[in-house]
Amino acid sequence: MTTASSCDPGTASRASAAPVRPALIAVLALLTAVAPLATDMYLPAFPRMAEDLHTSAAGIQLTLTAFLIGLGLGQLFIGPLSDATGRRRPLLAGSLVCLAAGIVCAVAPNVGVLAGARFVQGLGGAAGIVLARAIISDTARGAAAAKLLGIVMIISVISPVVAPLSGGAIVTAGGWRAVFWALSGLTLLMVAGAALVVRESLPESARTRGGFAATVHGGRVVLGNRNYVGYLLTFCFAFAALFAYISASPFVMQDVMGLSAGVYSMIFGLNALFIVVTSAAATALAGRVSYRAMITAGLAVAAVATIGLFASVLADVPAVPTLVCFALFQGALGLIFSNATALALAETGAHAGTGSAFLGFLQFALAAVVSPLVGLWGEQTARPMAVMMIVSVGLSVLAYTTLTRASSSPRTLAEGQVDVPSHAG
């Protein structure tokens, strides 16, 4: 008789208790998209906002920082709360808070009110990100979960690319306040979708009990799981490398390499397309190819790409090798992100909300740290970016190789074992 541990990782299909409805998939995609859109959609309006609100560029940038802080803290709070109260009520409450804060942003009379409203908007918007992952963990297993997380990952990659382009068009047509009215409209659609489509995915029998003490215990349980921590760090350090690229690429490609703004935008979008393509490939391969094998391949390519990028930077950033390394690096991430997330959440047991919260919090915390570091030596060098990318990928590889292993737990995706029953009703 074949045991679970002898199965080829990821090759056995692990079905969810019931097919996930297309309407639910659409709403989960919207929940995932709103926060990235709210992060980047108003970037083209920064100069006009500074003028209209009689503040400096630093004052307007503070509104972005406030949003990211709220987004990180909100996930850390809402995830564990949902393990105790269920997913639906925190999702509806957070979405309504996000909607109200978005309206305040649209009518804000000064930068202080705008920054405060952006912080609250981040707190509320965090519900969509953290609970979309938790709902997937509740309702699907194995290949089904990996495919859904792949869809979520594709949306989260496309949204930041589309946001500045659509935001620029809205600013040109209606001014910067129109961006926040547009975001409020999307958030209203998110609220309606959550209210009409999302059913409670965590029954009372599966919820944690004991208030704050139970929340702390849940955090200890999740962080005490070596596999979970390994996949968490694999994902978050890989994301940190991506954010180093995102933060520095405008200066590297335009100021260092001498490309025009139009060419930069085209290359940036093309590189994002590589993540979309490989994320879609990982989604299609889920259940047929080992999840760990896909992560291993992605990390190997990312390591080669960042080493090549570092060598290219030392050689004064020749255009073709540098751009090839950028493309290889971003393509590799599509094999890492959704699979590492799926395997991390598979390790959380009854604490999927808490596990999702730590993923989101550390993801944005590292992004906030990396962003200023890549500009330490000014805008005329690519070395800080190359160093941050190679260090981040190295830490991702280290976490994966030293902390994770194929698990024999029936809850875990890595081995393709028989499913435990899903919560979904």
C-alpha positions in Angstrom: 0.0 0.0 0.0 1.4 3.4 -0.9 1.7 5.8 2.0 1.2 9.6 1.8 4.9 10.3 2.2 5.8 8.1 -0.7 3.6 10.1 -3.2 5.3 12.3 -5.6 4.8 15.9 -4.3 2.0 17.6 -5.9 1.2 14.9 -8.4 -1.9 13.6 -6.7 -5.0 15.8 -7.0 -6.5 17.0 -3.8 -10.0 18.2 -4.5 -12.0 20.6 -2.5 -15.2 19.5 -0.8 -17.2 21.3 -3.6 -16.3 23.3 -6.7 -15.6 26.9 -5.9 -18.3 29.1 -7.6 -17.1 31.4 -10.4 -18.8 34.3 -8.7 -16.8 33.7 -5.6 -13.6 33.6 -7.6 -14.5 36.9 -9.2 -15.1 38.5 -5.8 -11.9 37.1 -4.3 -10.0 38.6 -7.3 -11.6 42.0 -6.7 -10.8 41.8 -2.9 -7.2 41.2 -3.9 -7.1 44.0 -6.5 -8.5 46.9 -4.6 -5.6 47.4 -2.2 -2.9 47.3 -4.9 -5.0 49.7 -7.0 -5.4 52.0 -4.0 -1.6 51.9 -3.5 -0.5 52.9 -7.0 -3.4 54.5 -8.8 -2.8 58.0 -7.5 0.9 58.1 -8.1 0.7 60.1 -11.3 -1.2 62.8 -9.4 1.5 63.5 -6.7 2.7 66.8 -8.2 -0.8 68.2 -8.7 -1.8 67.0 -5.2 1.2 68.8 -3.6 0.2 72.0 -5.3 -3.6 71.7 -4.5 -3.1 70.8 -0.9 -0.2 73.3 -0.3 2.3 70.8 0.9 5.6 69.3 -0.1 6.4 66.1 -2.1 7.4 64.5 1.2 3.9 65.4 2.6 2.2 63.6 -0.2 4.5 60.6 0.0 3.5 60.4 3.7 0.0 59.5 2.5 1.4 56.4 0.7 3.4 55.4 3.8 0.3 55.8 6.0 -1.7 53.6 3.7 1.0 50.9 3.7 1.3 51.0 7.5 -2.5 50.6 7.8 -2.4 47.8 5.3 0.2 45.8 7.2 -1.3 46.4 10.7 -4.8 45.7 9.5 -3.8 42.2 8.2 -2.0 41.5 11.5 -5.3 42.3 13.4 -8.0 41.1 11.0 -6.5 37.6 10.3 -6.5 36.3 13.8 -9.8 38.0 14.5 -11.4 36.0 11.6 -10.1 32.8 13.1 -12.3 33.5 16.1 -15.3 35.2 14.6 -15.5 33.8 11.1 -14.5 35.4 7.8 -17.6 37.1 6.6 -18.2 39.7 9.3 -14.7 41.1 9.4 -14.7 41.2 5.6 -17.9 43.2 5.5 -16.8 45.5 8.3 -13.3 46.1 6.8 -14.7 46.7 3.3 -17.2 49.3 4.7 -14.4 51.1 6.6 -12.3 51.1 3.4 -15.3 52.6 1.5 -15.9 55.4 4.1 -12.2 56.3 4.3 -12.0 56.4 0.5 -14.8 59.0 0.4 -13.0 61.1 3.0 -9.8 60.9 0.9 -11.8 62.2 -2.1 -13.0 65.3 -0.2 -9.9 65.8 2.1 -9.3 69.6 2.7 -5.6 69.1 3.6 -2.8 66.6 3.6 -3.2 65.8 7.3 -6.8 64.6 6.8 -5.7 62.8 3.7 -2.9 60.9 5.5 -5.2 59.9 8.3 -7.9 58.7 5.9 -5.3 56.8 3.9 -4.2 55.0 7.1 -7.8 54.0 7.9 -8.3 53.0 4.2 -5.3 50.7 4.5 -6.7 49.2 7.8 -10.0 48.4 6.1 -8.6 47.4 2.8 -6.4 44.8 4.6 -9.5 42.7 5.1 -9.8 41.9 1.4 -6.2 40.7 1.0 -5.9 38.6 4.2 -9.4 37.1 4.1 -9.3 36.3 0.4 -6.4 33.9 1.1 -8.0 32.6 4.3 -11.3 31.9 2.4 -9.3 30.0 -0.2 -7.7 28.0 2.5 -11.1 27.2 4.0 -12.8 26.2 0.8 -10.2 24.4 -1.3 -7.3 21.9 -1.0 -4.4 20.8 -3.1 -4.5 21.6 -6.7 -7.7 23.6 -6.3 -6.2 25.8 -3.6 -3.0 26.3 -5.6 -5.0 27.2 -8.8 -7.1 29.8 -6.8 -4.0 31.3 -5.2 -2.4 31.4 -8.7 -5.4 33.5 -9.9 -5.1 35.8 -6.9 -1.3 36.2 -7.6 -1.9 37.1 -11.2 -4.4 39.8 -10.2 -2.0 41.1 -7.5 0.7 41.4 -10.2 -1.4 43.0 -12.9 -3.1 45.5 -10.5 0.1 47.6 -9.7 1.0 47.8 -13.4 -2.5 48.8 -14.5 -3.0 51.3 -11.6 -0.6 54.1 -12.6 -1.8 53.9 -16.2 -5.5 54.1 -15.4 -4.8 56.6 -12.7 -2.9 58.9 -15.1 -5.9 58.8 -17.5 -8.3 59.6 -14.6 -6.1 62.5 -13.3 -6.0 64.0 -16.8 -9.7 63.8 -17.2 -11.0 64.7 -13.8 -8.2 65.6 -11.4 -6.7 63.7 -8.5 -9.9 63.6 -6.4 -11.5 61.7 -9.2 -9.0 58.9 -8.5 -10.3 58.4 -5.0 -13.9 58.6 -6.3 -13.1 55.8 -8.7 -11.5 53.8 -5.9 -14.6 54.3 -3.8 -16.7 53.0 -6.6 -14.5 49.9 -6.8 -14.7 49.5 -3.1 -18.5 49.8 -3.2 -18.5 47.0 -5.8 -16.3 45.0 -3.4 -18.7 45.5 -0.5 -21.7 44.4 -2.7 -19.8 41.4 -3.9 -18.8 40.4 -0.3 -22.4 40.9 0.9 -24.1 39.0 -1.9 -21.6 36.3 -2.9 -19.3 35.5 0.0 -20.7 32.9 2.4 -19.2 32.1 5.7 -16.4 29.6 5.1 -15.4 28.9 8.7 -18.0 27.2 10.7 -18.3 27.8 14.4 -17.0 24.4 15.2 -13.7 25.2 13.5 -13.2 28.7 15.2 -10.7 29.5 17.9 -12.0 30.2 21.4 -10.6 32.1 24.3 -10.3 35.7 23.2 -6.9 37.4 23.2 -5.1 34.5 24.8 -6.3 32.2 22.1 -5.2 34.7 19.5 -1.7 34.7 21.0 -1.7 30.9 21.2 -2.7 30.7 17.5 0.2 33.0 16.6 2.6 30.8 18.6 1.2 27.6 16.9 1.6 29.1 13.4 5.1 30.6 14.0 6.1 27.4 15.8 5.6 25.4 12.6 9.0 25.2 10.9 7.5 24.5 7.5 5.2 27.5 7.7 8.0 29.8 8.7 10.2 28.5 5.9 7.5 29.1 3.3 6.6 32.4 4.8 10.2 33.6 4.6 10.7 32.1 1.1 7.7 34.1 -0.2 8.4 37.4 1.7 12.1 37.6 0.9 11.4 36.9 -2.8 8.8 39.7 -2.7 11.4 42.0 -1.1 13.7 41.3 -4.1 10.8 42.2 -6.4 10.1 45.5 -4.5 13.8 46.4 -4.7 13.4 46.1 -8.5 10.1 48.1 -8.5 11.5 50.9 -6.3 14.8 51.3 -8.2 13.9 50.4 -11.8 12.6 53.9 -12.8 16.0 55.4 -11.9 18.2 52.5 -13.1 16.5 52.2 -16.5 16.1 56.0 -17.2 19.0 57.7 -15.3 21.6 55.0 -15.5 20.7 53.2 -18.7 19.4 56.3 -20.5 16.1 54.9 -21.6 13.1 57.2 -22.2 10.1 57.2 -19.9 8.0 55.5 -22.6 10.5 52.7 -23.2 10.8 52.2 -19.4 7.0 51.9 -19.1 6.9 49.4 -22.0 9.7 47.3 -20.4 8.2 47.5 -16.9 4.9 46.2 -18.3 6.6 43.5 -20.3 8.5 42.2 -17.3 5.3 42.1 -15.3 3.8 40.0 -18.1 6.5 37.4 -17.5 5.2 37.0 -13.9 1.7 36.7 -15.2 2.7 34.0 -17.7 4.7 31.9 -15.2 2.0 32.4 -12.6 -0.6 31.1 -15.1 1.7 28.2 -15.9 2.1 27.3 -12.2 -1.7 27.4 -11.9 -2.1 25.1 -14.8 0.5 22.7 -13.5 -0.9 22.6 -10.0 -1.8 19.0 -9.1 0.3 17.6 -11.9 3.8 18.9 -11.0 5.3 19.0 -7.5 4.7 22.4 -5.8 8.1 22.1 -4.2 9.7 21.3 -7.6 8.2 24.5 -9.0 9.5 26.6 -6.1 12.9 25.0 -6.4 13.0 25.8 -10.1 11.8 29.4 -9.5 14.4 30.0 -6.8 17.2 28.5 -9.0 16.3 30.9 -11.9 15.9 33.9 -9.6 19.3 33.2 -8.1 21.0 32.9 -11.5 19.2 36.1 -12.7 20.3 38.1 -9.6 23.9 36.9 -9.8 23.9 37.8 -13.5 22.4 41.2 -12.7 25.1 41.9 -10.0 27.8 41.0 -12.6 26.1 43.2 -15.1 26.0 46.1 -12.7 29.7 45.7 -11.9 30.3 45.9 -15.7 28.5 49.4 -15.8 25.0 48.1 -16.6 25.1 47.1 -20.2 21.5 47.2 -21.5 20.9 43.8 -23.0 22.3 41.6 -20.2 20.6 43.8 -17.6 17.2 43.6 -19.2 17.5 39.9 -19.8 18.3 39.4 -16.1 15.3 41.5 -15.1 13.0 39.4 -17.3 14.4 36.1 -16.0 14.1 37.3 -12.4 10.4 38.3 -12.7 9.5 35.2 -14.6 10.9 33.1 -11.9 8.7 34.7 -9.3 5.6 33.3 -10.9 6.8 29.8 -9.9 7.5 30.9 -6.3 4.8 33.2 -5.1 1.5 31.2 -5.4 3.1 27.8 -4.5 5.0 29.1 -1.4 1.7 30.8 -0.3 -0.3 27.6 -0.9 2.2 25.5 1.1 2.4 28.0 3.9 -1.3 28.2 4.4 -1.6 24.4 4.2 0.5 24.3 7.3 -1.8 26.5 9.4 -4.5 24.1 10.4 -7.3 25.9 12.2 -5.3 29.2 12.1 -5.5 30.1 8.3 -6.4 33.7 9.1 -3.5 34.1 11.4 -1.1 32.5 8.9 -2.4 34.7 6.1 -2.0 37.8 8.4 1.7 37.1 9.0 2.3 36.6 5.3 0.7 39.9 4.5 2.3 41.8 7.3 5.9 40.7 6.7 5.4 41.1 3.0 4.6 44.8 3.3 7.0 45.4 6.2 10.0 44.2 4.2 8.8 46.2 1.2 8.8 49.3 3.4 12.3 48.6 4.5 13.7 47.8 1.1 12.3 50.8 -0.7 14.5 53.5 0.9 17.6 51.3 1.0 17.8 51.0 -2.8 18.2 54.8 -3.0 20.9 55.2 -0.3 23.7 56.0 -2.9 21.6 58.2 -5.1 19.8 57.9 -8.4 22.9 57.4 -10.6 23.9 53.9 -9.5 22.3 50.5 -9.8 24.5 48.8 -7.1 22.1 49.2 -4.1 19.3 47.6 -6.1 21.6 44.7 -7.3 22.8 44.1 -3.7 19.3 44.2 -2.2 18.0 41.8 -4.9 20.8 39.3 -4.5 20.7 39.4 -0.7 16.9 39.0 -0.7 16.9 36.1 -3.1 19.8 34.5 -1.1 17.8 34.7 2.1 14.7 33.3 0.3 16.8 30.3 -0.9 18.3 29.9 2.6 14.9 29.8 4.3 13.6 27.3 1.8 16.5 24.9 1.9 17.1 25.0 5.7 13.5 25.3 7.1 11.1 23.5 4.8 10.8 19.9 4.0 8.2 17.6 2.4 5.6 17.1 5.1 3.6 13.9 5.9 0.8 16.0 7.4 -2.6 15.2 5.7 -3.3 18.9 5.7 -0.2 19.7 3.7 -0.1 20.2 -0.1 3.5 19.2 -0.5 3.0 15.5 -0.8 -0.4 15.2 -2.5 -2.0 13.3 0.3 -5.6 12.4 0.8 -7.6 15.5 2.0 -9.1 16.1 5.3 -12.7 17.4 4.9 -13.0 21.1 3.9 -14.8 23.5 6.2 -16.8 24.9 3.2 -20.5 24.6 3.3 
